[in-house]
Amino acid sequence: MKQLLTLLCLCSILASCKTETKEQSNQTETISEVKQELTIAEKIAKAHGYDHWNAIGRIDFTFNVDRGENHFERKWIWEPKKNQVAFSTGGDSIVVFNRNKIDSTTIELDQKFINDKYWLLVPFQLIWDKGTTISNPVKDLAPISKKELHKIVLTYGNEGGYTPGDAYDIFYDDDFIIREWVFREGNRKEPSMATTFENYQDFNGLKIAKDHKMTDGNFNLYFSNVNVQ
């Protein structure tokens, strides 16, 4: 009888331990699920190939703007792991600088690089840039296509960076691919510029929109000579 009571107690203890372990396991799974939940910014970046970013050692690209009959371009070579940038206007002259050591001789060139790189990799800037706020997503009509898309508003703080206080209305589809955006300088209510994101191409896993057009068709900001290594 004594042996039977001992055995029953032992079984009860083991059952209790198993139950606690199962509950703890469920709690761990729940916590893990919470940690794996991505933000909207992360989902957009991921949809554009951010998982491949750590393997990228160099990006070559030419930033072009056609407005009517006028054209200008800037050629860049960027080594993100070194934070090193090379700039060429198309001639033999090349300027190389490191973004960790910006001074009065390179700050203007760095501003141009930041602008051009921003257009190239907007989806990644959503998670790279600090001091920003991103609104909750809503459904809204895109300004150019007039299609109903998802929209978030990216707003920069009033301090830091080259253009503090600016805001962007970013329109993306169900696959989290950006299709259009509106730039509002100084977070003004009126749009400063609205363009498309089109002609997406894959460069070693990075999905890059090569063309950005306005409604009137007289403006095209585009990228050429893109090479991602």
C-alpha positions in Angstrom: 0.0 0.0 0.0 2.8 2.4 0.9 4.6 1.5 -2.3 1.3 2.3 -4.2 0.9 5.7 -2.6 4.5 6.5 -3.4 4.0 5.6 -7.0 0.8 7.7 -7.3 2.6 10.7 -5.8 5.5 10.2 -8.2 3.2 10.1 -11.2 1.4 13.2 -9.9 4.7 15.1 -9.7 5.7 14.0 -13.2 2.4 15.0 -14.6 2.7 18.4 -13.0 6.2 18.8 -14.4 5.0 17.8 -17.9 2.1 20.3 -17.7 4.4 23.1 -16.6 6.8 22.3 -19.3 4.1 22.4 -21.9 2.8 25.7 -20.6 6.3 27.1 -20.7 6.7 25.8 -24.2 3.5 27.5 -25.3 4.6 30.7 -23.7 8.0 30.5 -25.5 6.2 29.9 -28.8 4.0 32.9 -28.2 6.9 35.1 -27.4 8.7 33.8 -30.5 5.7 34.6 -32.7 5.7 38.1 -31.3 9.4 38.6 -32.0 8.9 37.4 -35.6 6.1 39.8 -36.4 7.5 42.3 -38.8 6.8 46.0 -38.9 5.3 47.5 -42.1 8.7 49.1 -42.8 10.4 45.7 -42.5 7.8 44.0 -44.7 8.4 46.6 -47.4 12.2 46.3 -47.2 12.0 42.5 -47.2 9.7 42.6 -50.3 12.4 44.6 -52.1 15.1 42.1 -51.3 16.6 43.3 -48.0 17.4 39.8 -47.0 20.2 39.9 -49.6 21.7 43.2 -48.4 24.4 41.8 -46.2 25.9 40.0 -49.2 26.2 43.2 -51.2 29.8 44.7 -51.5 29.4 47.2 -54.2 26.7 49.1 -56.2 27.4 51.1 -59.4 24.6 53.3 -60.7 24.0 56.4 -62.7 21.3 58.9 -61.5 19.6 60.5 -64.4 16.9 63.3 -64.7 15.2 64.2 -68.0 12.9 67.2 -67.8 11.8 68.2 -71.3 14.9 68.5 -73.4 17.2 69.0 -70.4 19.2 66.1 -69.1 21.7 65.7 -66.3 23.4 62.7 -64.6 25.7 61.7 -61.8 27.7 58.4 -61.7 28.4 56.7 -58.4 30.2 53.7 -57.1 29.3 52.8 -53.5 31.0 50.2 -51.3 28.6 50.1 -48.4 30.7 47.8 -46.2 33.5 50.4 -46.4 31.1 53.4 -46.5 33.2 54.6 -49.4 31.8 56.5 -52.4 33.3 57.3 -55.8 31.8 60.1 -57.9 32.2 60.8 -61.7 30.5 63.3 -63.9 31.3 61.2 -66.9 34.7 62.5 -67.7 38.1 61.3 -66.4 37.7 63.1 -63.1 36.7 60.9 -60.2 36.4 61.9 -56.6 36.6 59.3 -53.8 35.5 60.0 -50.3 34.6 58.0 -47.2 31.2 58.9 -45.5 32.7 58.4 -42.1 35.0 61.4 -42.7 32.8 64.1 -44.2 34.3 67.6 -44.2 33.8 70.9 -45.8 35.3 69.7 -49.1 33.0 66.7 -49.5 29.7 67.7 -47.7 28.1 69.1 -50.8 29.0 65.9 -52.8 27.7 63.8 -49.9 24.4 65.6 -50.0 24.0 64.7 -53.7 24.9 61.1 -53.0 22.4 60.8 -50.2 19.7 62.2 -52.5 20.5 59.8 -55.4 21.0 56.8 -53.1 17.7 57.6 -51.4 15.8 57.4 -54.7 17.6 54.1 -55.5 16.9 52.4 -52.2 13.8 54.0 -50.7 12.5 50.7 -49.3 15.6 50.2 -47.3 15.8 53.8 -46.0 12.5 53.0 -44.2 14.5 50.9 -41.7 17.9 52.5 -42.0 17.0 56.1 -41.2 16.8 57.2 -37.6 14.6 59.9 -36.1 11.6 59.1 -38.2 8.0 58.2 -37.6 5.9 55.9 -39.7 2.1 56.1 -39.6 -0.2 53.1 -39.4 -1.2 51.9 -42.9 -4.5 53.0 -44.5 -6.1 52.5 -47.8 -6.0 55.6 -50.1 -6.1 56.5 -53.8 -2.6 56.8 -55.3 -2.1 60.3 -56.8 -1.0 59.3 -60.3 -2.7 55.9 -61.1 -5.8 56.7 -58.9 -5.7 53.1 -57.8 -6.6 52.2 -54.2 -3.4 51.2 -52.5 -2.0 50.9 -49.0 -0.4 54.1 -47.7 2.0 55.0 -44.9 3.4 58.4 -44.1 7.1 58.6 -43.4 8.0 61.8 -41.5 11.5 63.0 -40.6 12.3 64.7 -37.3 13.1 68.4 -37.3 16.7 67.9 -36.4 19.5 65.9 -38.1 20.1 65.0 -41.7 20.2 67.2 -44.7 16.5 67.8 -45.1 14.9 67.7 -41.6 11.1 67.8 -41.2 10.2 66.4 -44.7 7.4 63.9 -45.2 6.7 61.2 -47.7 3.4 59.5 -48.5 4.3 56.0 -49.7 1.8 53.9 -51.6 2.4 50.2 -51.9 0.4 47.1 -53.2 -0.6 43.9 -51.4 2.8 42.5 -52.0 4.4 45.4 -50.2 6.0 46.7 -53.4 6.1 50.5 -53.6 4.2 51.9 -56.6 4.0 55.6 -56.0 5.0 58.3 -53.5 4.4 61.9 -52.7 7.2 64.1 -51.3 6.0 67.0 -49.0 8.8 69.4 -48.2 8.8 70.4 -44.5 5.7 68.2 -44.0 3.5 70.7 -45.7 0.0 69.6 -46.6 0.5 70.3 -50.3 2.5 67.9 -52.4 6.0 69.1 -53.5 6.4 66.2 -56.0 4.6 62.9 -56.9 6.2 60.2 -59.0 5.7 56.5 -59.9 7.9 53.6 -59.0 8.1 51.4 -62.1 10.3 49.3 -64.4 11.4 47.1 -61.4 14.4 44.9 -62.1 16.2 42.3 -60.0 19.9 43.0 -59.2 21.4 40.1 -57.2 18.2 39.9 -55.2 17.6 43.6 -54.8 14.3 44.8 -56.5 15.0 48.3 -57.8 12.5 50.6 -59.5 14.5 52.1 -62.4 12.0 54.7 -63.4 10.1 57.5 -61.5 7.7 59.5 -63.6 5.3 62.4 -63.1 1.8 62.7 -64.3 2.5 65.2 -67.1 5.1 62.8 -68.7 7.6 65.6 -69.1 9.8 64.4 -66.2 11.6 61.1 -65.8 14.0 60.3 -63.0 15.7 57.1 -63.8 18.7 54.8 -63.1 21.1 53.4 -65.7 24.3 51.3 -65.6 23.1 49.6 -62.4 25.4 46.9 -61.3 25.1 45.2 -57.9 27.9 42.9 -56.7 
